[in-house]
Amino acid sequence: MQKINRNVVLALLSLTSLVFLLFQLCYYKFYLSQKNGAAFSKVRGSHSGQDSTRWHVVKKFLALLSSHNIPVYLIDPLILGLVDKDIEQIRSSPDGPSPECKYFCTPRDFTTFALLDKTWKHEVSACLQFTFIINKDPRLDGMDDLSGMEIPLHYIFKLASHAIHLVVFYERSGNFLWHGPLRLKQHMDRKFVPFRKLHFGRYPGAYEKPELLLVSIDDLKVQIPKNPSSFLQEMSHSRFLECRYREARAFFQLYPDDASLDAVEFRKKAKSLLHLAALTLNNLGVKFWLSSGTCLGWYRQCNVIPHSKDVDLGIFIREYKADIIPAFQKAGLPLKHKFGKVEDSLELSFQGEDDVKLDIFFFYEEDDHIWNGGTQAKSGKKFKYLFPKFTLCWTEFVELKVHVPCETLQYVEANYGPEWKVPVKTWDWKSSPSNVQDNGVWPVDEWDDVIQIY
């Protein structure tokens, strides 16, 4: 038998290897791609059909809304957290930071977007399997009317095994955005999506109007908050409390509101003073909340108490800045008195228009309670007002987005006792509060520093 040429053997082996490689490529293209869905094969860097499904659902959703000229922006905290780590690269690269499907292929049950209510078009709902949540419009509530009108708060679209949670934001009179809670009606299918996992449905939220940035993420053009880390920080402290108009109406049925010219004029001045104080403190980056009588007025009657004669704010001492006093003086509010010191019982009072003043109480946090101090100028006596620990929520008060204690009832009861619903026009700050305690006396040699009256 003739010897086989070595070159022929090598050629046959090479040809066999090439044929086997082509077979593998064809097998992957025509079998595996059909198994995972040919529509998903264009995803960059995806490694499984499930990952590709998430990307594909987001792509279809964005394309659908784009075809109807409906602008949405990404607020999904999981994806924004990943995006924030690569934000500089994403901003500088028109095609995104990586050839891999890094963000929209991340394992999760849903992806969250937001839109303004005015931009929604209901015909889009017919293109996808969806459910929606409606509730009463709180913007229409007031002392004269508790509206029963319902508005859409959340849309949830589902395609394949992935869902899109679309949060509807509404503009409020305090120049901020608000979204409502996600409360399921009895007839709704609770297995449609994992509702309990939705990030923006546990309670209402308040946000500043975001500045948006159009970027490319995983080959998809999408708008995101320009500063994702700031948005995520805002989200963690976004809880919103509505004014209790129903309870306020019941209160005024028992205790008719003071509609005198003096009361109207005082409320007008108090509102102006509160807006100026908020602007000044917000510019300094100092977090504050409605305290004492101003907080009671919001919680009990959704308005300023006309006989209070002042505006009361609370600030944690850790937020104190030396710029606070000069900032208020620059805003036209001269310092009326300064009691205490940063280390103990600090209190500031500024003179507003006419006899309306702004009192700022600084709060000190202990292991099991929070307190603020008071000082009697004539005697140097110190007082301490104890509160249970509390967190801060947003509310809307006199057309202003402002903080109040989330645990408002406990806060009010600590200060005014169980009879807080009953108006009291005679109030002694040294003895009337339920939570007041003696706290010693300032040493005489410190009086020049801790008791300053202007």
FITOR-969899 format. One record per residue (C-alpha): residue number from 0; x, y, z. Coordinates in steps of 0.25 Angstrom, whole numbers. Layout:
// FITOR-969899
REC   num      c1      c2      c3
REC   NUM       X       Y       Z
...
END
This chain:
// FITOR-969899
REC   num      c1      c2      c3
REC     0       0       0       0
REC     1       5      14      -4
REC     2      10      23       7
REC     3       0      34      10
REC     4       7      48       8
REC     5       8      55      21
REC     6       4      68      15
REC     7      -9      62      10
REC     8     -12      56      25
REC     9     -10      70      30
REC    10     -19      76      20
REC    11     -30      66      23
REC    12     -29      68      38
REC    13     -30      83      36
REC    14     -42      82      27
REC    15     -49      73      38
REC    16     -46      83      49
REC    17     -52      94      40
REC    18     -64      86      37
REC    19     -66      83      52
REC    20     -64      97      56
REC    21     -75     102      45
REC    22     -84      91      51
REC    23     -83      97      65
REC    24     -85     111      60
REC    25     -98     107      52
REC    26    -103      99      64
REC    27    -101     111      73
REC    28    -108     120      63
REC    29    -120     112      59
REC    30    -122     103      71
REC    31    -118     111      84
REC    32    -122     124      79
REC    33    -136     119      76
REC    34    -136     113      90
REC    35    -133     126      96
REC    36    -140     135      87
REC    37    -134     140      74
REC    38    -139     154      78
REC    39    -129     154      89
REC    40    -117     151      82
REC    41    -112     165      79
REC    42    -110     168      94
REC    43     -96     172      96
REC    44     -89     162     105
REC    45    -101     156     111
REC    46     -99     141     115
REC    47    -113     136     118
REC    48    -127     137     112
REC    49    -132     142     126
REC    50    -122     153     126
REC    51    -125     156     111
REC    52    -140     156     115
REC    53    -139     168     124
REC    54    -131     176     114
REC    55    -141     173     103
REC    56    -153     177     112
REC    57    -146     190     115
REC    58    -143     192     101
REC    59    -157     190      96
REC    60    -163     199     107
REC    61    -154     210     104
REC    62    -156     209      89
REC    63    -171     209      91
REC    64    -171     221      99
REC    65    -162     228      90
REC    66    -171     225      78
REC    67    -182     233      86
REC    68    -173     244      90
REC    69    -174     241     105
REC    70    -161     245     113
REC    71    -157     236     124
REC    72    -145     235     133
REC    73    -138     224     140
REC    74    -140     224     156
REC    75    -137     209     159
REC    76    -128     209     171
REC    77    -121     196     168
REC    78    -117     201     154
REC    79    -114     215     158
REC    80    -105     210     168
REC    81     -97     202     158
REC    82     -97     214     148
REC    83     -92     224     159
REC    84     -79     216     160
REC    85     -77     218     145
REC    86     -83     231     144
REC    87     -71     239     138
REC    88     -68     228     128
REC    89     -83     228     124
REC    90     -84     243     122
REC    91     -71     243     114
REC    92     -74     231     105
REC    93     -86     232      95
REC    94     -87     217      94
REC    95     -86     214     109
REC    96     -75     209     118
REC    97     -74     194     114
REC    98     -77     184     103
REC    99     -84     176     113
REC   100     -99     176     117
REC   101     -95     181     131
REC   102    -107     189     136
REC   103    -120     185     130
REC   104    -116     170     130
REC   105    -114     171     146
REC   106    -123     160     153
REC   107    -136     167     158
REC   108    -151     165     156
REC   109    -154     179     151
REC   110    -148     192     146
REC   111    -153     205     151
REC   112    -155     218     143
REC   113    -163     231     145
REC   114    -170     241     137
REC   115    -178     254     140
REC   116    -193     252     140
REC   117    -195     263     129
REC   118    -187     254     119
REC   119    -195     241     120
REC   120    -203     236     108
REC   121    -213     225     112
REC   122    -213     218      98
REC   123    -199     213     102
REC   124    -205     204     112
REC   125    -212     195     101
REC   126    -199     191      96
REC   127    -194     183     108
REC   128    -200     175     119
REC   129    -201     185     131
REC   130    -208     188     144
REC   131    -209     202     150
REC   132    -212     208     164
REC   133    -221     220     166
REC   134    -224     228     178
REC   135    -230     241     183
REC   136    -222     254     178
REC   137    -217     261     191
REC   138    -215     274     183
REC   139    -230     276     183
REC   140    -232     274     198
REC   141    -234     287     206
REC   142    -242     292     217
REC   143    -254     295     208
REC   144    -253     282     200
REC   145    -249     267     202
REC   146    -249     263     187
REC   147    -252     249     183
REC   148    -245     250     170
REC   149    -235     239     167
REC   150    -222     240     159
REC   151    -213     229     154
REC   152    -201     228     163
REC   153    -193     215     158
REC   154    -194     207     145
REC   155    -188     193     145
REC   156    -185     187     131
REC   157    -181     172     130
REC   158    -175     165     118
REC   159    -169     151     118
REC   160    -164     149     132
REC   161    -160     164     135
REC   162    -168     176     139
REC   163    -166     191     138
REC   164    -171     200     149
REC   165    -174     213     145
REC   166    -176     224     156
REC   167    -185     236     153
REC   168    -179     249     158
REC   169    -188     261     161
REC   170    -184     276     163
REC   171    -188     281     176
REC   172    -190     296     180
REC   173    -177     296     188
REC   174    -170     295     175
REC   175    -166     280     177
REC   176    -170     266     171
REC   177    -179     257     179
REC   178    -182     242     176
REC   179    -193     235     184
REC   180    -193     221     191
REC   181    -196     208     185
REC   182    -209     203     191
REC   183    -215     191     185
REC   184    -230     190     183
REC   185    -237     177     187
REC   186    -240     173     173
REC   187    -225     174     168
REC   188    -217     162     165
REC   189    -206     162     176
REC   190    -198     151     168
REC   191    -196     160     156
REC   192    -183     165     161
REC   193    -176     165     175
REC   194    -182     178     180
REC   195    -176     177     193
REC   196    -162     179     186
REC   197    -165     191     179
REC   198    -156     202     184
REC   199    -166     214     182
REC   200    -179     209     187
REC   201    -177     207     202
REC   202    -181     222     205
REC   203    -182     235     198
REC   204    -170     242     194
REC   205    -165     257     191
REC   206    -154     260     182
REC   207    -147     273     176
REC   208    -149     274     161
REC   209    -137     266     155
REC   210    -127     271     145
REC   211    -127     260     135
REC   212    -116     254     126
REC   213    -117     246     113
REC   214    -107     235     113
REC   215    -105     221     106
REC   216    -106     209     115
REC   217    -104     195     110
REC   218    -107     200      96
REC   219    -120     207     101
REC   220    -122     222     101
REC   221    -128     226     114
REC   222    -130     238     123
REC   223    -124     238     137
REC   224    -123     248     148
REC   225    -110     256     145
REC   226    -105     253     159
REC   227    -109     238     162
REC   228    -103     238     176
REC   229    -111     251     180
REC   230    -124     245     175
REC   231    -121     232     183
REC   232    -118     240     196
REC   233    -131     248     193
REC   234    -139     235     191
REC   235    -134     230     205
REC   236    -141     242     212
REC   237    -153     244     203
REC   238    -164     240     211
REC   239    -176     250     211
REC   240    -187     253     220
REC   241    -200     260     216
REC   242    -207     270     224
REC   243    -219     264     232
REC   244    -230     273     226
REC   245    -241     263     231
REC   246    -236     265     245
REC   247    -234     280     243
REC   248    -249     281     239
REC   249    -253     274     251
REC   250    -245     283     260
REC   251    -251     295     254
REC   252    -265     290     256
REC   253    -262     290     271
REC   254    -253     302     271
REC   255    -257     312     260
REC   256    -245     318     253
REC   257    -240     332     256
REC   258    -244     340     243
REC   259    -241     354     249
REC   260    -232     364     241
REC   261    -221     362     251
REC   262    -221     347     250
REC   263    -221     348     235
REC   264    -210     358     235
REC   265    -201     350     245
REC   266    -203     337     237
REC   267    -198     345     224
REC   268    -186     350     232
REC   269    -183     337     238
REC   270    -184     330     224
REC   271    -174     340     218
REC   272    -165     339     230
REC   273    -165     323     229
REC   274    -162     324     214
REC   275    -150     334     216
REC   276    -145     325     227
REC   277    -146     312     219
REC   278    -138     319     207
REC   279    -127     324     216
REC   280    -125     310     223
REC   281    -126     303     210
REC   282    -116     311     204
REC   283    -107     308     215
REC   284    -110     293     214
REC   285    -116     292     228
REC   286    -127     283     230
REC   287    -138     288     239
REC   288    -153     284     243
REC   289    -165     291     248
REC   290    -165     290     263
REC   291    -173     295     275
REC   292    -186     303     272
REC   293    -183     303     257
REC   294    -182     288     257
REC   295    -195     287     265
REC   296    -202     297     256
REC   297    -199     288     244
REC   298    -203     275     250
REC   299    -215     280     257
REC   300    -221     290     248
REC   301    -213     290     235
REC   302    -209     305     237
REC   303    -202     315     246
REC   304    -208     317     260
REC   305    -212     332     259
REC   306    -209     335     274
REC   307    -195     328     274
REC   308    -188     341     270
REC   309    -176     334     265
REC   310    -170     323     256
REC   311    -163     311     262
REC   312    -152     303     255
REC   313    -144     291     260
REC   314    -129     288     256
REC   315    -120     277     261
REC   316    -108     282     267
REC   317     -99     274     258
REC   318    -105     283     247
REC   319    -100     296     253
REC   320     -92     305     245
REC   321     -85     319     249
REC   322     -91     325     237
REC   323    -106     324     242
REC   324    -106     337     249
REC   325     -99     345     238
REC   326    -108     339     228
REC   327    -121     342     235
REC   328    -116     357     237
REC   329    -112     358     223
REC   330    -126     353     219
REC   331    -132     365     227
REC   332    -135     357     240
REC   333    -127     363     252
REC   334    -123     355     264
REC   335    -132     357     276
REC   336    -126     348     286
REC   337    -116     337     287
REC   338    -117     327     299
REC   339    -107     316     302
REC   340     -96     311     294
REC   341     -93     300     284
REC   342     -89     290     294
REC   343    -102     292     303
REC   344    -116     298     301
REC   345    -113     307     289
REC   346    -125     315     284
REC   347    -126     327     274
REC   348    -137     337     272
REC   349    -138     346     260
REC   350    -147     358     258
REC   351    -157     358     247
REC   352    -167     368     242
REC   353    -174     376     253
REC   354    -175     367     265
REC   355    -174     353     258
REC   356    -161     346     262
REC   357    -154     334     257
REC   358    -149     324     268
REC   359    -139     313     265
REC   360    -137     302     275
REC   361    -125     293     274
REC   362    -127     279     278
REC   363    -117     269     285
REC   364    -118     254     283
REC   365    -116     245     295
REC   366    -116     229     295
REC   367    -131     228     297
REC   368    -137     242     295
REC   369    -135     256     289
REC   370    -135     269     296
REC   371    -134     284     294
REC   372    -131     295     304
REC   373    -137     308     309
REC   374    -131     319     317
REC   375    -138     330     326
REC   376    -130     343     324
REC   377    -133     349     337
REC   378    -129     337     346
REC   379    -120     329     337
REC   380    -128     317     340
REC   381    -127     306     330
REC   382    -139     297     325
REC   383    -139     284     317
REC   384    -150     279     308
REC   385    -150     264     305
REC   386    -155     257     293
REC   387    -155     242     289
REC   388    -146     239     277
REC   389    -152     243     263
REC   390    -148     243     249
REC   391    -152     254     238
REC   392    -162     254     227
REC   393    -166     264     217
REC   394    -179     271     216
REC   395    -185     283     209
REC   396    -189     295     218
REC   397    -193     309     214
REC   398    -188     305     200
REC   399    -175     301     204
REC   400    -168     287     204
REC   401    -163     286     219
REC   402    -159     275     229
REC   403    -167     271     241
REC   404    -165     259     250
REC   405    -170     246     244
REC   406    -175     242     258
REC   407    -183     255     259
REC   408    -193     250     269
REC   409    -182     246     279
REC   410    -175     259     277
REC   411    -187     267     279
REC   412    -192     259     291
REC   413    -178     261     298
REC   414    -178     276     296
REC   415    -193     278     299
REC   416    -198     266     306
REC   417    -211     258     303
REC   418    -220     270     302
REC   419    -212     276     290
REC   420    -225     277     282
REC   421    -231     287     292
REC   422    -226     301     288
REC   423    -218     309     299
REC   424    -216     324     298
REC   425    -208     326     311
REC   426    -195     318     310
REC   427    -183     319     320
REC   428    -171     313     313
REC   429    -164     310     327
REC   430    -176     302     332
REC   431    -187     299     322
REC   432    -180     288     313
REC   433    -182     274     318
REC   434    -167     271     315
REC   435    -160     282     322
REC   436    -150     279     333
REC   437    -141     288     342
REC   438    -127     287     337
REC   439    -119     295     347
REC   440    -114     310     346
REC   441    -103     316     337
REC   442     -91     320     345
REC   443     -91     335     346
REC   444     -77     337     340
REC   445     -83     331     327
REC   446     -95     340     326
REC   447     -89     349     316
REC   448     -87     338     307
REC   449     -99     330     309
REC   450    -109     341     311
REC   451    -109     351     299
REC   452    -120     360     297
REC   453    -120     371     286
END
